[in-house]
Amino acid sequence: MERLYFIVNSLSGGGRCGECFKAAQAEMHARGIPYEWVETKHRKHAVELARAAYESGERRIVAVGGDGTINEVASALAGTDAVMGVLPFGTGNDLAKVIGLPTEPLAALETLLAGNVRQMDACDANGCFFINVAGFGFDVDVLMCMEKYKARYKKGMLPYLLGILDALAHLKSLPIKIHMPDGVIKEMDAVLVAVGNGTHFGGGMKAVPDADPFDGLMDVCAIRKVSLVQFLFLLPRFIKGKHVGLKIVDYFRADSLYVEGPESSVLDVDGELYSHAPARFTLQKQALNMLVGAKGA
């Protein structure tokens, strides 16, 4: 069996990742599975570690952590012949929902060892790599508000839930223009614009429910300006992915996109805040050889 090389963010998931990886290690030791592992020390370290691993000859490289760690490893391996795996031991684990990965340690390991590889698309927003969802608006406000609660509540989803409530209390819209590849321009005031290679963001919100990271297209969801009361009624449907088809929702697919908006509009890329409007989105077809679960096959 080819050796597995793990890049581990032990602090991911409020420390849950480290404990879960220990369980996976014990199982690999018991079964004599060859592997090596290295631990990340700072933000973007996983990018450096994945590049170094590939250059040294590793060809089965596994990101162990949350969506941020997965993004970093994927950005280093996109366009190479490496096979990438994931042990989703973070907090939200949104990409795991997209490609059918369990989050329980031994089940996740079994999925990894099953070796089901698919060629997965990857995307770019203003030079920022992403494989799941990027966008503007409400999700950015939630992430910014969440930072206020992280110091007090370090574990679990509570900081994120409090961030949602805080962002709702200050709900706002953005004047945007969406330039389509065919020259059509969609102009609106939007509460949120989500560009998805995957379906979920924010720890389980099914923002772009029809997105498929293997179909060569990005799905785009724009929610037009609504009142706070309207948005509160919309939110449960948005979380479940039942909002497509509503009059206040624009939903379409494209392989490239240009979005104009206020320069103060920060861009959320796979749960991290990078860049700002305007933003150009592009897609690279079949960029990653990704190990997926049965539901992602």
Summary of the structure (lengths in Angstrom):
residues: 297
radius of gyration: 18.9
end to end distance: 21.9
largest distance: 58.7
contacts: 1058
relative contact order: 0.17
helix: 33%
strand: 33%
